[in-house]
Amino acid sequence: MKALAVIGYHHTGKTTLVTAIIAELKQRGFRVVSIKDIHSEAYRADTDGKNTALHAQAGSEAVFAKGLYDSALLFPRSLDLKEMLSYLKADFLIIEGMKNAPVPKLVCAESTDQLDELIDGTAIGISGIISDHLNDYAGLPVFCLQKDMSRLMDTILTKTFDILPVSDPECCSECGFTCYTMAENIVQGKATRSDCVLDGNPDIKLSIGGEELVIVPFVQKILRDAILSMVDNLKDIDPKGKISIEIRRD
C-alpha cells in the first residue's frame, strides 16, 4: 500500500487537498483509505455514557458500532500508525497530518515561514493557500488545485512508495537508518524501497491466521538460530532441506 501525508497548520487547505486527492485516485480506479490525525483535546471518537463507551469501560479492547448507514471500529485508546496499518488494506493510504510519519509529504502553508518550519527530506511538493502566490520553493514544485491537478497526480504516482514497516529503531535499523530517514533517502533518490531489509528477503517468515507478520532482523536471527539448532541435531534429514513449521492452537 502506497502512502502520502498532507501536513500543515490549521486552515491552510489540508482537508481540501486531501479530499481532492482521494476523489481523483478513486476516479482513476484505485482503492483508497485515509487517516485524519486530530490534535484537539475536545475531540473524542466516542461519547461518555453511550452504550459503545460503556462496552469499552467494561474492558472491551475494541468495539464495533454498527449503524443503519455506517459502521465504526472504536478503540478506547490512541493507536499509533503501525497499529492502524494492520487494519487498512488498499492501494493508497492518504494521511491528513502525522508530520512524523515515514512517508512522502505534501506541505500546505500560508507563508514561507511555515514552509521553512515544515519542509524536510520527505517533502515532494507544496500546496494549500500559499499556492496562489508561489510557483516553486526550496526546490519543490508548488501545486494549485485549480490549475495543476494533473501535474500533482503525476507527482504523487511517481514519488509515493509502499509504506515502510514503521519499526522501532531500537529493534531494527538493520539498513543503517530509521524508517523516517529511509523515507527521506527514497524521496531524495538516495535509496530505493527495496533497500528496506525487513520485507526484502527475510531469513524467516511468520504468519498468524494467514497474515504474514513483519519481524525485525534481531528477532529473525533468534528464531532462526533456535530452530536450526534443534533441527540440525535430528538424524536422517536433508541438511539443506527447506524447513516449514505449522503450530495449531487448540
N, C-alpha and C positions, 0 to 999 in steps of 0.2 A: 504494500500500500504506500503510494507516494504521499508526501505531506508538505504543507505550506502553512506558515503562520503570517497573520497580518497583525502588526503591532503598532502602537502609537498612543498618544494621550487621548483623554475623553474629547468627544466632539471634533475629531479630526477626519472623520469619514471612514472609520474602520468597518462598521457594520454595513454601510452602503457598498463598500468594496467587496467584503466577504460575500454578501448575498448576490452580487453581480457575478462573481467568480463561480459560486455554486451553481447558479442558474445556467451559465454558459457551459460549464463542464457537463451538467445534466443534459443540456441540449445536444452536446456532442456525443452522447451515449455512455458517459462514464457514471459509475456508481460513486456517490459522494456521501461522506459522513462529516460531521463538524463538531467542534468543541468551542464553547463560549466560556472564557475564563472571566469570572466575576469577582471583583475585589471589594464590593460593598459589604460593610458589616451588617447592613439591614437585610441583605438577601438570604433567604432560606429556600431550599428546594421543596421543603415540606412545612406544614403549619402545625405548631404545638396544639395538642388537643384533638386533632383529626385522627381518624382511625389508622391511617398509614403511619402516622407518628407514634401512635400507641404500640403498633407492631414493633417498631424499631426500639422503642423504650423498653419493651418486654424482652428484648435480646435478639431479635431477628437481624442478621448481618446484612440482609438485602431484602427489600420489599418491592414487589411488582404492584403498581397501581394500574388496574385495568379499567378504563372508562368505556363509554359508548362510542367514542370517536378517536381515542388515542390511548396509549399505554406509556408508563414511565417506570424505570427501574431506579429505586431510591436506595441510597446508602447513607447510614447515619454518621458519616464522616467524610472528609475531603479526600478524594482519590488523587494520587499523582498520575502523571502522564502514562507511565508504564502500566499501571493498573488499568487505566481506561482503555489502553490499546488492546488489551486482551478481550474486550467486549465489542471491538469495532472491526468490521470486515467490509472493505470497499476498494475501489480503485484509487480514490483520493480522500485524504483527510485534510480539511481546512480548519485551522485554529484561529480564533479571534483572541488575541492576547498571548500569554505564555512566552515572553521575550527570552526566557532561558531554555526553551525547547531546542533540541539539536536538529533543526530543520531550516530550510531556506525561508527567508522572510521578505515581505513587502512592508515598507515603513510608511505610515501615514503621519503627517505633521502639518502644522500651520506656520512654522518658522524654521529657519536654518539652525537656530539654536537647538530646537527639539531634534532635528536630524542629527546634529553633531553628537547629541547625547545617546541616540538610539542606534545609529548605524554601526555595525561591526562586520566581521567577515562572512556572516551568514546572509547578509542583505543582498537581494537580487534586483531590487528596484524600489522606487518611491512613488507614492500616490497620495490621495486624500486632498484636503483643502489646498495644500501648497502646490499641487499640480497645475493650478491656474496661473502660477507665476514663474515656474521653472521648466526648463526643457531637460536638464540633467544636473546632477550634483554629486560631487565626490566620486566621479567616475561611474555613477549609476544612472540608468535611464529613469525618466520620470513619466508616469502614465496618467493621462487624463481619461477617465472612463468614457466621456462623451466622444473623444476623438481617437483613442488609442487602444480600444478593446482587443482588436485583432493582434496587435503587437504585444500587448500584455499577455494574452493567452499563449502566444508563441514562446514568450519568455518562461512562463510557468511550465509549459510542457517540456521545454528544453532543460530548464535548470532544476526541477524537482527530481527527487530520487526516493527509492524505498526507504522508509524511516529506519533509522539506526536503532539498535536494541535498547537504548537508554539504560545502559548498565551502570552500576555503582563503580566509579573509578577505582575504589579500593579493592574491588573484586576482579576487575578486568584490566583495561589499558594495555592489553597484550600487543596492540598495534603501536603502542608508544604514545597514544593520545587519549584524551577523554572523548566521549561521543560528541560533545559540543565542538571541540577542536577539530575532530574528524569531519564534522559537518562543514565547518569553515573551510577546511582544506579541499573538500569536494566541490563546494561552491566556487572556490577560487581556482579550481583546476589543478591543485597540487596533489590530489589523490582521487581515487575512483571509489564508487560504492563497494566494489568487490574487495577493496583493501581491508574491510572490516573482517577480522578473523573469526568472529563469533558465528556468523551464518555463512561463511565462505565454504569451508570444508572441515567440519568438526570431527574430532577424533572419536567422539561418542555421541549418540543421539538418544534422547529420552522422550517418549510420547506418553501422555496420560489421557485416556479417553479419546484416543485418536488425534489429539492435539500435540504437535511437537513443541517441546519447550526449548528455549534458548538457555544454554548452560555456559557460564563463564569458563575460560580456559583452566583456571585453577581447580575448579570442581570437576571439569572433564578429566583432568590428569589424575585426581584422586580416585574417581570411579573406574577409569580405565586401568590404572595400575592395580587396584584391588581385584578387579575381575580377572585380569590377565594372570596375576599371581596365583589365583585359585585354579584357573583353567590349565595353566602350564604344568601343574602338579598331577593332572589326570593322566591316566595311561591310555594307550591305544587311540589317540586322537590325532587329527591332522594339525601339526603345529602352526600352519599358516591358514587354517580354515577360518571362515568368517564366523563370528560369534553373535548369536541372537539370543536375547533373554526376554521372556514374557512373564510377568508376575500377575496372577489372578487374585483379586481381592474378594474374599468370601464374606 
